[in-house]
Amino acid sequence: MKTLIIYSSQTGFTERYASWLKETLDAECISIKNAKSVDLSSYDKIVYGGWCCAGSINGLNSFIGKLAKVKDDIVANNKKVAIFAVGSSPIENPDVSKALDKIN
């Protein structure tokens, strides 16, 4: 099974987590900046990682837009999509709930 990890990183922390996942999942790993020409339909699992900022995950909307183009392929072939976020905030912070509600 081919796995792709796409990430957005400002300080290097998200890139580090993506790299750890790459090793664990034996996956390809690229920055969202380099993902424009990637054919997502050639992967069985697609993971997106971004950093949290003001109740959202950086780059997530762009990633979701890219997924929308291959939605039928993802559904028809039972492909898996996962999202992870890196950041620091107390769980009680209302921005945490806002971010999670956006991706449900």
PyMOL commands that set and color helices and strands:
alter all, ss='L'
color gray80, all
select helices_A, chain A and resi 13-25+32-34+40-42+60-68+71-76+94-103
alter helices_A, ss='H'
color red, helices_A
select strands_A, chain A and resi 3-7+28-31+45-53+56-57+80-86
alter strands_A, ss='S'
color yellow, strands_A
deselect
rebuild
show_as cartoon
